[in-house]
Amino acid sequence: MWHTLVRGFDYLVTPYDAAYLYVAQTEGCEFWTADDRLVRTVAAELPWVRSLSEVAEAG
């Protein structure tokens, strides 16, 4: 499954990131990260991937 995430985003998602995305997807939970590049890369297809910068902006 993680390979599908890597390939599905034209290899812009690293296998390391894909492993975390896979776990979050499997568990049905949001995935919060400080990696804004990752968030921008997957945002259109994975809205449950959130940026920690959202928290900083809200506070």
C-alpha distances in whole Angstrom, upper triangle without the diagonal:
4,5,5,7,9,10,10,13,15,14,16,13,13,11,13,12,9,9,11,10,7,10,12,10,10,14,15,17,18,17,20,20,23,21,23,21,18,19,21,18,15,18,19,15,15,18,17,17,20,23,25,28,28,30,32,33,34,36
4,5,5,6,9,10,11,13,11,13,10,9,7,9,9,5,6,9,8,6,9,11,10,11,14,15,16,17,15,18,17,20,18,20,18,15,16,18,15,14,17,18,15,14,17,16,15,19,20,23,25,26,27,29,31,32,34
4,5,5,6,8,10,11,9,12,10,9,7,11,11,8,9,12,11,10,13,15,14,14,18,19,20,20,18,21,20,22,20,21,19,16,18,19,16,15,18,19,16,16,19,19,18,21,23,25,27,28,30,32,33,34,36
4,5,5,6,8,10,10,12,10,11,10,13,12,9,11,13,11,10,13,15,13,14,17,17,19,19,18,20,20,23,20,21,19,16,17,18,15,13,16,16,13,13,17,17,17,20,22,25,27,27,30,32,32,33,36
4,6,5,6,9,8,10,7,9,8,11,9,6,9,11,8,8,12,12,11,13,16,16,16,16,14,17,17,19,16,17,15,12,13,15,11,10,13,13,11,10,14,14,13,17,18,21,23,24,26,28,29,30,32
4,6,6,7,5,7,5,6,6,9,9,6,9,12,10,10,14,15,14,16,19,19,19,19,16,18,17,19,16,17,14,12,14,15,11,11,14,15,13,13,17,17,15,18,19,22,24,25,27,28,29,31,33
4,5,5,5,8,8,10,10,13,12,10,13,15,13,13,17,18,16,18,21,21,22,21,19,21,20,22,19,19,17,14,16,16,13,12,16,16,14,15,18,19,18,21,22,25,27,27,30,31,32,34,36
4,6,7,9,9,11,12,15,13,10,14,15,13,13,16,17,15,17,20,19,20,19,18,20,20,22,18,18,16,13,15,14,11,10,13,12,10,12,15,17,15,19,20,24,25,25,28,30,30,31,34
4,5,6,6,10,11,14,12,10,14,15,12,14,17,17,15,18,21,20,20,19,17,18,17,19,16,15,12,10,12,11,7,7,11,11,10,11,14,16,14,17,18,21,22,23,26,27,27,29,32
4,5,8,10,12,15,14,12,16,17,15,16,20,20,19,21,24,24,24,22,20,22,20,21,18,17,14,13,15,14,10,11,14,14,13,15,18,20,18,20,21,24,25,26,29,30,30,32,34
4,5,7,9,12,11,10,13,15,14,15,18,19,18,21,23,23,23,22,19,20,19,19,16,16,13,11,14,14,10,11,15,16,15,16,19,20,17,20,20,23,24,25,28,29,30,32,34
4,6,10,11,10,10,14,15,13,15,18,18,18,21,23,23,22,20,17,18,16,16,13,13,9,8,11,11,7,9,13,14,14,14,17,18,15,17,17,20,21,22,25,26,26,28,30
4,7,8,6,6,10,11,10,12,15,15,15,17,19,19,19,17,14,15,13,14,11,12,9,7,10,11,8,8,12,14,13,12,15,16,13,15,15,18,19,21,23,24,25,27,29
4,5,5,6,9,10,10,12,14,15,16,18,20,21,20,19,15,16,14,15,12,14,11,9,13,14,11,12,15,17,16,15,18,18,15,17,17,19,21,23,24,25,27,29,30
4,5,5,6,9,10,10,12,14,15,16,18,20,19,19,16,17,15,17,14,17,15,12,15,17,14,14,17,19,17,16,19,18,16,18,19,21,23,25,26,27,29,31,32
4,5,5,7,9,10,11,13,15,16,17,19,18,17,14,15,13,14,12,15,14,11,14,17,15,14,18,20,18,17,19,18,15,17,17,18,21,23,24,25,27,28,30
4,5,5,6,9,10,11,12,14,16,16,15,14,11,12,10,12,10,12,11,8,11,13,11,11,14,17,15,13,15,14,11,13,14,15,18,19,21,22,24,25,27
4,5,5,6,9,10,10,12,14,15,15,14,11,13,12,15,13,15,14,10,12,14,12,11,14,16,14,12,15,14,12,15,16,18,20,21,23,25,26,27,29
4,5,5,6,9,10,11,12,14,14,14,11,14,13,16,15,17,16,13,15,18,15,14,17,19,17,14,17,15,13,16,17,19,22,23,24,26,27,28,30
4,5,5,6,9,10,11,12,11,11,8,10,10,13,12,15,15,11,13,16,15,13,15,18,16,13,15,12,10,13,14,15,18,19,20,22,24,25,26
4,5,5,6,8,10,10,10,9,7,10,10,14,12,14,14,10,11,14,12,10,12,14,12,9,12,10,8,11,13,15,18,18,20,22,23,24,26
4,6,5,6,9,10,10,11,10,13,14,17,16,18,18,14,14,17,15,13,15,17,14,11,14,12,11,15,17,19,22,22,23,26,27,27,29
4,5,5,6,8,9,10,9,12,14,17,17,19,19,16,16,19,18,15,17,19,16,13,15,12,12,15,17,18,22,22,22,25,27,27,28
4,5,5,6,5,6,6,10,12,15,15,17,18,14,14,17,16,13,14,16,14,11,12,9,9,11,14,16,19,18,19,22,23,23,25
4,5,5,7,8,8,12,14,18,17,18,19,15,14,17,16,13,14,15,12,9,11,9,10,13,16,18,21,20,21,24,25,25,27
4,6,8,11,11,15,17,21,20,22,22,18,18,21,20,16,18,19,15,13,15,12,13,16,19,21,24,23,24,27,29,28,30
4,6,9,10,14,16,20,20,22,23,19,19,22,21,18,18,20,17,14,15,12,13,15,18,20,23,22,22,26,27,26,28
4,7,9,13,16,20,20,21,22,19,17,20,20,16,16,17,15,12,12,9,11,14,17,19,22,20,21,24,25,24,26
4,6,10,13,17,17,18,20,17,15,18,19,15,15,17,15,11,11,7,9,11,14,15,18,17,17,21,22,21,23
4,6,10,13,14,15,17,14,12,15,16,13,12,15,13,10,9,5,6,7,10,12,15,13,14,17,18,18,20
4,7,10,11,12,14,11,10,13,14,11,11,14,13,10,9,6,5,6,8,10,13,13,13,16,18,18,19
4,7,9,10,13,11,9,13,14,13,12,16,15,12,11,8,6,5,6,6,10,10,10,13,14,15,16
4,5,7,10,8,8,11,13,12,12,16,16,13,13,11,8,6,5,6,9,10,11,12,14,16,17
4,6,9,9,9,11,13,14,14,18,18,16,15,14,11,9,6,5,7,10,10,11,13,15,16
4,5,5,7,9,10,11,12,16,16,14,15,14,10,9,7,8,9,12,13,14,15,18,19
4,5,5,6,8,10,10,14,15,14,13,14,10,9,6,8,8,10,13,13,13,16,18
4,5,5,6,9,10,13,14,13,14,15,11,11,9,12,12,14,16,17,17,20,22
4,5,5,6,8,11,12,11,12,12,9,9,9,12,13,14,17,18,18,20,22
4,5,5,5,9,10,9,9,10,6,6,6,10,11,11,14,15,16,17,20
4,6,5,8,10,10,10,12,9,10,9,13,12,13,16,17,17,19,21
4,6,8,9,9,11,13,10,12,12,15,15,16,19,20,20,22,25
4,6,6,6,8,10,7,10,11,15,16,16,19,21,20,22,25
4,6,5,5,8,7,8,10,14,14,14,17,19,18,19,22
4,6,6,10,10,12,14,17,18,17,20,22,21,22,25
4,6,9,9,12,15,18,19,18,21,24,23,24,27
4,5,6,9,12,16,17,16,19,21,21,21,24
4,5,7,11,14,15,13,16,19,18,18,21
4,6,10,12,15,13,15,18,18,18,20
4,7,10,12,11,13,16,17,17,20
4,7,9,8,10,12,13,13,16
4,5,6,8,10,10,12,14
4,5,5,7,9,10,11
4,5,5,6,9,10
4,5,5,6,9
4,5,5,6
4,6,5
4,6
4
